[in-house]
Amino acid sequence: MSAMEFTARDEPALGPDVRRYRVACAHGVSSALLLAGRKPAADLAVLDLLLAGHHSRQRCGCLPAMPALTIDARA
């Protein structure tokens, strides 16, 4: 298994409360934009969903480095 990097950041140019998520490892990169609904999703919940799709598409088993979240991530 290889290490991976997870980043979550606001994208104010795309609208209020828009977040860009990115998972990157030696096998490839997966990313997503999320538009907030009534209550913003926790970054760790988005990581779980993004990582599942990343593993399926990239055929890898990368794991987040500790700490998994960047300073910009929200709990």
C-alpha positions as CSV (number, residue, x, y, z in Angstrom):
1,M,0.0,0.0,0.0
2,S,1.2,3.5,-0.8
3,A,0.7,6.7,1.1
4,M,-1.7,9.2,-0.3
5,E,-2.4,12.9,0.2
6,F,-5.8,14.4,0.9
7,T,-6.6,18.1,0.5
8,A,-9.8,20.0,1.0
9,R,-10.1,23.7,0.3
10,D,-12.7,26.4,-0.4
11,E,-13.2,27.5,-4.0
12,P,-14.7,31.0,-3.6
13,A,-14.3,31.7,-7.4
14,L,-16.9,28.9,-8.1
15,G,-19.4,30.2,-5.5
16,P,-20.0,30.4,-1.8
17,D,-19.5,27.2,0.2
18,V,-18.0,25.3,-2.7
19,R,-15.2,22.9,-1.6
20,R,-12.6,21.1,-3.8
21,Y,-11.4,17.7,-2.6
22,R,-8.4,15.9,-3.9
23,V,-6.8,12.5,-3.3
24,A,-3.4,11.8,-4.8
25,C,-1.1,8.8,-4.6
26,A,1.5,7.2,-6.8
27,H,-1.3,5.5,-8.8
28,G,-3.2,8.6,-9.8
29,V,-5.4,11.5,-8.7
30,S,-9.1,11.7,-7.9
31,S,-10.9,15.0,-7.2
32,A,-14.4,16.3,-6.6
33,L,-16.2,19.6,-6.1
34,L,-18.9,19.7,-3.5
35,L,-21.7,22.3,-3.3
36,A,-22.9,22.7,0.3
37,G,-26.5,22.0,1.1
38,R,-28.2,23.0,4.3
39,K,-25.4,21.7,6.4
40,P,-21.8,21.3,5.0
41,A,-20.5,17.7,4.9
42,A,-17.6,16.9,7.2
43,D,-14.3,16.6,5.3
44,L,-13.6,13.2,6.8
45,A,-17.0,11.9,5.4
46,V,-16.1,13.2,2.0
47,L,-12.7,11.6,2.3
48,D,-14.4,8.2,2.9
49,L,-16.5,8.6,-0.3
50,L,-13.7,10.0,-2.5
51,L,-11.3,7.3,-1.3
52,A,-13.7,4.5,-2.1
53,G,-14.1,5.7,-5.7
54,H,-10.3,6.3,-6.0
55,H,-9.5,2.8,-4.9
56,S,-12.0,1.4,-7.4
57,R,-10.8,3.5,-10.3
58,Q,-7.1,3.4,-9.6
59,R,-7.0,-0.2,-8.4
60,C,-4.9,0.7,-5.4
61,G,-5.1,0.5,-1.6
62,C,-3.4,3.8,-0.6
63,L,-3.9,5.1,2.9
64,P,-4.0,8.7,4.2
65,A,-0.8,10.0,5.8
66,M,-1.3,11.2,9.3
67,P,-2.6,13.8,9.7
68,A,-4.9,13.1,6.8
69,L,-6.3,16.6,6.6
70,T,-4.7,19.9,5.6
71,I,-5.0,23.0,7.8
72,D,-7.9,24.2,5.7
73,A,-10.0,21.1,6.3
74,R,-13.1,21.4,8.6
75,A,-14.2,18.7,11.1
